[in-house]
Amino acid sequence: MHEDGFLRKRRSGAALCLAMLLAVGGLSLPARAAETPRELVPVGHTVGIKMFARGVLVVDLAEGKSPAKACGLAKGDVILQCNGTAVTSTEQFQRLLQGEEEVELAVRRGGSAKTLTAEPERNEDGAWVIGAWIRDSMAGIGTVTYYDPATGDFGALGHGITDGDTMALMPFGSGSILPSTVKAVKKGSSGSAGELRGNFDLSGDLGPLCANTDCGIFGTLPADCTLVAGEALPVGDAVEGPATIRANVSGDEVREYAVEILKRLPNASDGREMVISVTDPDLIAATGGIVQGMSGSPILQNGKLVGAVTHVLLSDATKGYGISMETMLNAGENV
């Protein structure tokens, strides 16, 4: 399997009751009206995404002996503090090491906190290092799934942004989405995921991010943002059968393409809650099926927003997976 959607650009250091009728004296209290379904604007436009980590992520360790290995630092660890100072970037962490014969590192490993003591050493250039490759940010292209006109909130991707080397969820510090235009497409084929290739301006923020979760990234957008100027649809549940996805695979154009929901997999832990197949000949001709950058493309069925595209099946680019809208909304509301 291959995680679809987010094209990563590395930056390394040293690299979502039944009403009861109660009879009282022969009278019945009226049932409460059914709750109005939540309505969201299905977007389907690509955006540039830039995200900065909280702390720095250890993506690898230097070969041979090193202070990092000696103190127990491991690939996938997140360094949050160095000698009591919050770590904010790879460059700042490297500065904190200079001239220090011993440093105390506050580290998060999975869900646990650890304190490690490292003894930096000089490299051949005379700089103090610990022998760890670290990363503090990522940038790439993905698709916005929905916009909530009542709150200004949006959700995108349908899966989290993970580090390509460790496959760990990137610890969220800050970030934003940016205007993007699709310039070219590398078609997907058996054994090889395709990708959308586009341009985005790192200085042209559309709105801030507030979270990176296993079920997508979330943030806010202003009501006058051109991306969200569409009709809101009620949120619904997917059923097996015909559907469409809204996707941006050329320039700024967002179109609906025919797909089939082949199977539902409720409560799948990794967001693969439905199996989808691209049936639209135009989309197959343009991309080969599902490609990186399309993750987050909203899935529409029977006039409702039911989910988002998340993954592609490497053995068949016309098939992939989707997350239910309910799961994605629940993740966004719990950040």
Sine and cosine of phi, psi and omega as CSV:
sin_phi,cos_phi,sin_psi,cos_psi,sin_omega,cos_omega
0.00,0.00,0.49,-0.87,0.01,-1.00
-0.75,-0.66,0.77,-0.64,0.02,-1.00
-0.95,0.32,0.87,-0.49,-0.02,-1.00
-0.99,0.11,0.51,-0.86,0.39,-0.92
0.89,-0.46,-0.74,0.67,-0.16,-0.99
-0.96,-0.27,0.90,-0.44,0.02,-1.00
-1.00,0.06,0.86,-0.51,-0.17,-0.99
-0.99,-0.12,0.64,-0.77,0.12,-0.99
-0.88,-0.48,0.89,-0.45,-0.12,-0.99
-0.99,0.11,0.53,-0.85,0.14,-0.99
-0.71,-0.71,0.94,-0.34,-0.13,-0.99
-0.93,-0.37,0.39,-0.92,0.17,-0.99
-0.93,-0.36,0.19,-0.98,-0.24,-0.97
0.25,0.97,0.19,0.98,0.17,-0.99
0.58,-0.82,0.00,0.00,0.00,0.00
0.00,0.00,0.00,0.00,0.00,0.00
0.00,0.00,0.92,-0.38,0.09,-1.00
-0.68,0.74,0.72,-0.69,0.04,-1.00
-0.98,0.22,0.69,-0.73,-0.04,-1.00
-0.96,-0.27,0.73,-0.69,0.09,-1.00
-1.00,0.08,0.87,-0.50,-0.03,-1.00
-0.97,-0.26,0.93,-0.37,-0.02,-1.00
-0.99,0.13,0.84,-0.54,0.03,-1.00
-0.78,-0.63,0.92,-0.38,0.00,-1.00
0.84,0.55,0.57,0.82,0.03,-1.00
1.00,0.07,-0.02,1.00,0.02,-1.00
-0.96,-0.30,0.50,-0.87,0.01,-1.00
-0.88,-0.47,0.68,-0.74,0.12,-0.99
-0.98,0.21,0.67,-0.74,-0.05,-1.00
-0.93,0.38,0.56,-0.83,0.06,-1.00
-0.93,0.38,0.55,-0.83,0.05,-1.00
-0.95,0.31,0.56,-0.83,0.02,-1.00
-0.89,0.45,0.54,-0.84,0.03,-1.00
-0.88,0.47,0.57,-0.82,0.00,-1.00
-0.90,0.43,0.70,-0.71,0.01,-1.00
-0.93,0.37,0.78,-0.62,-0.01,-1.00
-0.87,0.49,0.58,-0.82,0.06,-1.00
-0.92,0.39,0.66,-0.75,0.00,-1.00
-0.90,-0.43,0.75,-0.66,-0.04,-1.00
-0.74,-0.68,0.47,-0.88,0.08,-1.00
-1.00,0.06,0.89,-0.45,0.09,-1.00
-0.97,0.25,0.84,-0.54,-0.16,-0.99
-1.00,-0.06,-0.96,0.29,0.04,-1.00
0.99,0.13,0.16,0.99,0.01,-1.00
-0.99,-0.15,0.62,-0.79,0.08,-1.00
-0.95,0.31,0.44,-0.90,0.10,-0.99
-0.61,-0.79,0.40,-0.92,0.21,-0.98
-0.99,0.17,0.55,-0.84,-0.01,-1.00
-0.77,-0.63,0.78,-0.62,0.13,-0.99
-0.81,-0.58,0.68,-0.73,-0.06,-1.00
-0.62,-0.78,0.67,-0.74,0.03,-1.00
-0.92,-0.39,0.68,-0.73,-0.07,-1.00
-0.97,0.22,0.38,-0.93,0.21,-0.98
-1.00,-0.01,0.96,-0.29,-0.17,-0.99
1.00,0.06,-0.30,-0.95,0.06,-1.00
-0.80,-0.60,0.61,-0.79,-0.03,-1.00
-1.00,-0.08,0.77,-0.63,0.07,-1.00
-0.99,0.17,0.92,-0.40,-0.06,-1.00
-0.99,-0.16,-0.31,0.95,0.07,-1.00
-0.18,-0.98,0.25,-0.97,0.05,-1.00
-0.88,-0.48,0.54,-0.84,0.01,-1.00
-0.90,0.44,0.48,-0.88,0.02,-1.00
-0.93,0.36,0.46,-0.89,0.02,-1.00
0.97,0.23,-0.27,-0.96,0.00,-1.00
-0.95,0.31,0.56,-0.83,0.02,-1.00
-0.33,-0.94,0.41,-0.91,0.08,-1.00
-0.84,0.54,-0.57,0.82,0.00,-1.00
-0.89,0.45,-0.71,0.70,0.02,-1.00
-0.93,0.37,-0.65,0.76,-0.04,-1.00
-0.89,0.45,-0.56,0.83,-0.03,-1.00
-1.00,0.02,-0.09,1.00,0.04,-1.00
1.00,-0.09,0.16,0.99,0.05,-1.00
-0.90,0.43,0.60,-0.80,-0.07,-1.00
-0.74,-0.67,0.44,-0.90,0.10,-1.00
-0.84,0.54,0.76,-0.65,-0.04,-1.00
0.99,-0.15,-0.22,0.97,0.06,-1.00
-0.92,0.39,0.48,-0.88,0.10,-1.00
-0.90,-0.43,0.87,-0.48,0.03,-1.00
-1.00,0.07,0.90,-0.43,-0.08,-1.00
-0.99,-0.14,-0.56,0.83,-0.03,-1.00
-0.62,-0.79,0.47,-0.88,0.11,-0.99
-0.76,-0.65,0.91,-0.42,-0.06,-1.00
0.79,0.61,0.65,0.76,0.07,-1.00
0.99,0.10,-0.11,0.99,0.02,-1.00
-0.99,-0.12,0.76,-0.65,0.00,-1.00
-0.88,0.47,0.74,-0.68,0.03,-1.00
-1.00,0.06,0.81,-0.59,-0.10,-1.00
-0.90,-0.45,-0.30,0.96,-0.01,-1.00
-0.28,-0.96,0.24,-0.97,0.05,-1.00
-0.89,0.45,-0.68,0.73,-0.04,-1.00
-0.90,0.43,-0.68,0.73,-0.02,-1.00
-0.91,0.41,-0.61,0.79,0.03,-1.00
-0.89,0.45,-0.67,0.74,0.03,-1.00
-0.89,0.46,-0.59,0.81,0.05,-1.00
-0.91,0.41,-0.60,0.80,-0.02,-1.00
-0.91,0.42,-0.39,0.92,-0.01,-1.00
-0.99,0.16,-0.39,0.92,-0.17,-0.99
-0.90,0.43,0.80,-0.60,0.04,-1.00
0.98,0.18,0.07,1.00,-0.03,-1.00
-0.99,-0.17,0.82,-0.58,0.05,-1.00
-0.99,0.12,-0.33,0.94,0.03,-1.00
-0.50,-0.86,0.70,-0.72,0.03,-1.00
-0.74,-0.68,0.61,-0.79,0.07,-1.00
-0.99,-0.17,0.84,-0.54,-0.06,-1.00
-0.95,-0.32,0.82,-0.58,0.13,-0.99
-1.00,0.00,0.88,-0.47,-0.15,-0.99
-0.83,-0.56,0.61,-0.79,0.17,-0.99
-0.95,-0.31,0.81,-0.59,0.02,-1.00
-0.83,-0.55,0.96,-0.28,-0.13,-0.99
0.90,0.44,-0.85,-0.53,0.04,-1.00
-0.98,-0.20,0.20,0.98,-0.06,-1.00
-0.93,-0.36,0.51,-0.86,0.08,-1.00
-0.98,-0.18,0.68,-0.74,0.02,-1.00
-0.72,-0.69,0.46,-0.89,0.12,-0.99
-0.88,-0.48,0.85,-0.53,-0.03,-1.00
-0.86,-0.51,0.54,-0.84,0.03,-1.00
-0.91,-0.41,0.87,-0.49,-0.03,-1.00
-0.90,-0.43,0.46,-0.89,0.04,-1.00
-0.90,-0.44,0.99,-0.11,-0.03,-1.00
-0.85,0.53,0.45,-0.89,0.05,-1.00
-0.73,-0.68,0.37,-0.93,-0.01,-1.00
-0.98,0.19,0.67,-0.75,0.11,-0.99
-1.00,-0.04,-0.08,-1.00,-0.08,-1.00
-0.91,0.42,-0.30,0.95,0.04,-1.00
-1.00,-0.07,0.02,1.00,0.03,-1.00
1.00,0.04,0.07,1.00,0.00,-1.00
-1.00,0.03,0.54,-0.84,0.04,-1.00
-0.99,0.12,0.82,-0.57,-0.07,-1.00
-0.68,-0.73,0.23,-0.97,0.07,-1.00
-0.88,-0.47,-0.05,1.00,0.04,-1.00
0.99,0.15,0.65,0.76,0.04,-1.00
-0.74,-0.67,0.69,-0.72,0.10,-0.99
-1.00,0.01,0.80,-0.60,-0.12,-0.99
-0.78,-0.63,0.39,-0.92,-0.03,-1.00
-0.68,-0.73,0.63,-0.78,-0.03,-1.00
-0.84,-0.54,-0.07,1.00,-0.07,-1.00
-0.37,-0.93,0.30,-0.95,0.07,-1.00
-0.56,-0.83,0.45,-0.89,0.03,-1.00
-0.56,-0.83,0.52,-0.85,0.01,-1.00
0.03,-1.00,-0.31,-0.95,-0.06,-1.00
-0.86,-0.52,0.67,-0.74,0.08,-1.00
-0.49,-0.87,-0.04,-1.00,-0.08,-1.00
-0.88,-0.47,0.70,-0.71,0.06,-1.00
-0.98,0.20,0.79,-0.61,-0.05,-1.00
-0.99,0.10,-0.80,0.60,-0.10,-1.00
-0.55,-0.83,0.34,-0.94,0.13,-0.99
-0.74,-0.67,0.73,-0.69,0.01,-1.00
-0.99,-0.16,0.96,-0.27,-0.05,-1.00
-0.90,0.43,-0.32,0.95,-0.01,-1.00
-0.98,0.20,-0.46,0.89,-0.08,-1.00
-0.85,-0.53,-0.33,0.94,-0.09,-1.00
1.00,0.08,0.04,1.00,-0.04,-1.00
-0.99,0.17,0.50,-0.86,0.12,-0.99
-0.72,-0.69,0.34,-0.94,0.12,-0.99
-0.74,-0.68,0.52,-0.85,-0.04,-1.00
-0.59,-0.81,0.26,-0.97,0.09,-1.00
0.95,0.32,-0.74,0.67,-0.07,-1.00
0.99,0.16,-0.09,1.00,0.13,-0.99
-0.58,-0.82,0.19,-0.98,-0.04,-1.00
-0.99,0.11,0.26,-0.97,0.13,-0.99
-1.00,0.05,0.88,-0.47,-0.02,-1.00
-0.90,-0.43,0.39,-0.92,0.06,-1.00
-0.97,0.23,0.74,-0.68,-0.05,-1.00
-0.92,0.39,-0.42,0.91,-0.02,-1.00
-1.00,0.06,-0.64,0.76,-0.07,-1.00
-0.97,-0.23,-0.27,0.96,-0.10,-1.00
0.88,0.48,0.29,0.96,0.04,-1.00
-0.99,0.11,0.56,-0.83,0.08,-1.00
-0.90,0.44,0.80,-0.60,-0.04,-1.00
-0.90,0.43,0.84,-0.54,0.00,-1.00
-0.90,0.44,0.83,-0.56,-0.14,-0.99
-0.99,0.15,0.77,-0.64,0.11,-0.99
-0.91,-0.41,-0.83,0.55,0.02,-1.00
-0.31,-0.95,0.17,-0.99,0.03,-1.00
0.17,-0.99,0.03,-1.00,-0.01,-1.00
-0.34,-0.94,0.22,-0.98,0.13,-0.99
-0.93,-0.36,0.43,-0.90,-0.16,-0.99
-0.74,-0.68,0.41,-0.91,0.06,-1.00
-0.87,0.49,0.62,-0.78,-0.01,-1.00
-0.63,-0.78,0.54,-0.84,0.08,-1.00
-0.78,-0.62,0.74,-0.67,0.02,-1.00
-0.99,0.16,0.86,-0.51,-0.05,-1.00
-0.98,-0.18,-0.49,0.87,-0.04,-1.00
-0.37,-0.93,0.26,-0.97,0.03,-1.00
-0.74,-0.68,0.76,-0.65,0.20,-0.98
-1.00,-0.09,0.91,-0.43,-0.08,-1.00
-0.92,0.40,0.58,-0.82,0.09,-1.00
-0.99,0.15,0.48,-0.88,0.03,-1.00
-0.54,-0.84,0.14,-0.99,-0.01,-1.00
-0.85,0.53,0.86,-0.51,0.02,-1.00
1.00,0.04,-0.11,0.99,-0.04,-1.00
-0.63,-0.78,0.85,-0.52,0.01,-1.00
-0.97,0.24,0.68,-0.74,0.10,-1.00
-0.99,0.11,-0.01,-1.00,0.00,-1.00
-0.39,-0.92,0.48,-0.87,0.16,-0.99
-1.00,0.06,0.69,-0.73,0.04,-1.00
-0.89,-0.46,0.81,-0.59,-0.06,-1.00
-0.53,-0.85,0.08,-1.00,0.02,-1.00
-0.93,-0.37,0.61,-0.79,0.16,-0.99
-0.54,-0.84,0.50,-0.87,-0.07,-1.00
-1.00,-0.09,0.92,-0.39,-0.05,-1.00
-0.89,0.46,-0.28,0.96,-0.02,-1.00
-0.99,-0.16,-0.06,1.00,-0.10,-0.99
-0.97,-0.23,0.91,0.42,-0.07,-1.00
-0.87,0.49,0.71,-0.70,0.12,-0.99
-1.00,-0.04,-0.62,0.79,0.01,-1.00
-0.11,-0.99,0.37,-0.93,-0.07,-1.00
-0.99,0.13,0.47,-0.88,0.17,-0.99
-1.00,0.01,0.44,-0.90,0.07,-1.00
-0.82,-0.58,-0.22,0.97,-0.03,-1.00
-0.30,-0.95,0.50,-0.86,0.15,-0.99
-0.84,-0.54,0.93,-0.37,-0.07,-1.00
-0.83,-0.56,0.17,-0.98,0.05,-1.00
-0.89,0.45,-0.31,0.95,-0.06,-1.00
-0.94,-0.33,0.22,0.98,0.05,-1.00
0.70,-0.72,0.11,-0.99,0.10,-1.00
-0.95,-0.30,0.49,-0.87,-0.14,-0.99
-0.67,-0.74,0.48,-0.88,0.00,-1.00
-0.16,-0.99,-0.36,-0.93,-0.01,-1.00
-0.75,-0.66,0.48,-0.88,0.04,-1.00
-0.72,-0.70,0.54,-0.84,0.07,-1.00
-0.94,0.34,0.49,-0.87,-0.05,-1.00
-0.89,0.45,-0.40,0.92,-0.02,-1.00
-1.00,-0.02,0.13,0.99,0.03,-1.00
-0.92,0.40,0.77,-0.64,-0.07,-1.00
-0.89,0.46,-0.43,0.90,-0.02,-1.00
-0.90,0.43,-0.44,0.90,-0.16,-0.99
-0.96,-0.26,0.24,0.97,-0.01,-1.00
-0.99,0.11,0.97,0.26,0.00,-1.00
-0.55,-0.83,0.08,-1.00,0.00,-1.00
-0.98,0.17,0.73,-0.69,0.06,-1.00
-0.98,0.20,0.65,-0.76,0.02,-1.00
-0.87,-0.50,0.47,-0.88,0.06,-1.00
-0.93,0.36,0.51,-0.86,0.08,-1.00
-0.99,0.16,0.67,-0.74,0.00,-1.00
-0.62,-0.79,-0.01,-1.00,0.02,-1.00
-0.99,-0.16,0.65,-0.76,0.02,-1.00
-0.96,0.28,0.53,-0.85,0.13,-0.99
-0.76,-0.65,0.38,-0.92,0.04,-1.00
-0.91,0.42,0.74,-0.68,-0.01,-1.00
0.63,-0.78,-0.14,-0.99,-0.05,-1.00
-0.89,0.45,0.55,-0.84,0.05,-1.00
-0.41,-0.91,-0.01,-1.00,0.12,-0.99
-0.72,-0.70,0.37,-0.93,0.18,-0.98
-0.86,-0.51,0.50,-0.87,0.04,-1.00
-0.96,-0.26,0.87,-0.50,-0.11,-0.99
-0.62,-0.78,0.41,-0.91,0.00,-1.00
-0.87,-0.48,0.99,-0.14,-0.06,-1.00
-0.89,-0.45,0.08,1.00,0.05,-1.00
-0.46,-0.89,0.82,-0.57,0.02,-1.00
0.81,0.59,-0.77,-0.64,0.03,-1.00
-0.97,-0.25,0.08,1.00,-0.10,-0.99
-0.98,0.21,0.78,-0.62,0.11,-0.99
-0.95,-0.33,0.82,-0.57,-0.01,-1.00
-0.79,-0.61,0.33,-0.94,0.12,-0.99
-0.99,-0.13,0.69,-0.72,-0.01,-1.00
-0.81,-0.59,0.58,-0.82,-0.05,-1.00
-0.97,0.26,0.71,-0.71,0.12,-0.99
-0.67,-0.74,0.16,-0.99,0.08,-1.00
-0.81,-0.58,0.77,-0.64,0.13,-0.99
-1.00,0.06,0.96,-0.29,-0.12,-0.99
-0.99,0.17,-0.58,0.81,-0.10,-0.99
-0.37,-0.93,0.60,-0.80,0.10,-0.99
-0.97,-0.22,0.67,-0.74,0.00,-1.00
-0.80,-0.60,0.96,0.29,-0.11,-0.99
-0.84,0.54,0.62,-0.79,0.10,-0.99
0.90,0.44,0.38,0.92,0.11,-0.99
-0.88,0.48,0.75,-0.67,-0.15,-0.99
-0.94,0.35,-0.38,0.93,-0.08,-1.00
-0.97,-0.23,0.24,0.97,0.03,-1.00
1.00,0.06,-0.05,1.00,0.05,-1.00
-1.00,0.07,0.96,0.29,-0.14,-0.99
-1.00,-0.09,-0.09,1.00,0.11,-0.99
-0.45,-0.89,0.55,-0.84,0.09,-1.00
-0.99,-0.16,0.79,-0.61,-0.04,-1.00
-0.85,-0.53,0.47,-0.88,0.04,-1.00
-0.76,-0.64,0.78,-0.62,0.06,-1.00
-0.97,0.25,0.83,-0.55,0.01,-1.00
-0.91,-0.42,-0.12,0.99,-0.06,-1.00
-0.97,0.24,0.87,-0.49,-0.04,-1.00
-0.90,0.44,-0.51,0.86,0.01,-1.00
-0.92,0.39,-0.67,0.75,0.00,-1.00
-0.94,0.35,-0.64,0.77,0.03,-1.00
-0.89,0.46,-0.66,0.75,0.01,-1.00
-0.90,0.43,-0.59,0.81,-0.07,-1.00
-0.98,0.18,-0.62,0.79,-0.15,-0.99
-0.81,-0.59,-0.26,0.96,-0.12,-0.99
1.00,0.04,-0.12,0.99,-0.03,-1.00
0.67,-0.74,-0.84,-0.55,0.01,-1.00
-0.99,-0.12,0.76,-0.65,-0.01,-1.00
-0.74,-0.67,0.27,-0.96,0.07,-1.00
-0.86,0.52,0.69,-0.72,-0.06,-1.00
0.96,-0.27,-0.38,0.92,0.02,-1.00
-1.00,0.05,-0.18,0.98,-0.01,-1.00
-0.88,0.48,0.72,-0.69,-0.11,-0.99
0.97,-0.24,-0.26,0.97,0.01,-1.00
-0.83,0.56,0.84,-0.54,-0.09,-1.00
-0.92,0.39,0.62,-0.79,0.05,-1.00
-0.98,-0.22,0.84,-0.54,-0.04,-1.00
-0.92,-0.39,0.64,-0.77,0.00,-1.00
-0.43,-0.90,0.77,-0.64,0.04,-1.00
0.80,0.59,0.63,0.78,0.04,-1.00
0.96,0.27,0.30,0.96,-0.02,-1.00
-0.77,-0.64,0.42,-0.91,0.10,-1.00
-1.00,0.01,0.91,-0.41,-0.15,-0.99
-0.91,-0.41,-0.22,0.98,-0.02,-1.00
0.08,-1.00,-0.27,-0.96,-0.01,-1.00
-0.54,-0.84,0.56,-0.83,0.09,-1.00
-0.93,0.38,0.67,-0.74,-0.01,-1.00
-0.79,-0.61,-0.64,0.77,-0.12,-0.99
-0.67,-0.74,0.32,-0.95,0.10,-1.00
-0.90,-0.44,0.53,-0.85,0.08,-1.00
-1.00,0.05,0.89,-0.46,-0.10,-0.99
-0.86,0.51,-0.55,0.84,-0.04,-1.00
-0.97,0.23,-0.25,0.97,-0.01,-1.00
-0.43,-0.90,0.98,-0.19,-0.10,-1.00
-0.91,0.41,-0.25,0.97,0.03,-1.00
-0.98,0.18,-0.14,0.99,-0.03,-1.00
-0.86,-0.51,0.46,-0.89,0.01,-1.00
-0.18,-0.98,-0.38,-0.93,-0.09,-1.00
-0.79,-0.62,0.31,-0.95,0.06,-1.00
-0.62,-0.78,0.42,-0.91,0.06,-1.00
-0.98,-0.21,0.57,-0.82,0.03,-1.00
-0.95,0.30,0.47,-0.88,0.00,-1.00
-0.90,0.43,-0.58,0.81,0.00,-1.00
-0.87,0.49,-0.70,0.71,0.00,-1.00
-0.90,0.44,-0.69,0.72,-0.02,-1.00
-0.90,0.43,-0.68,0.73,0.01,-1.00
-0.91,0.42,-0.64,0.77,0.04,-1.00
-0.86,0.51,-0.65,0.76,0.02,-1.00
-0.90,0.43,-0.67,0.74,-0.01,-1.00
-0.92,0.38,-0.51,0.86,-0.03,-1.00
-0.99,0.13,-0.21,0.98,-0.04,-1.00
-0.96,-0.27,0.26,0.96,0.00,-1.00
-1.00,0.02,0.00,0.00,0.00,0.00
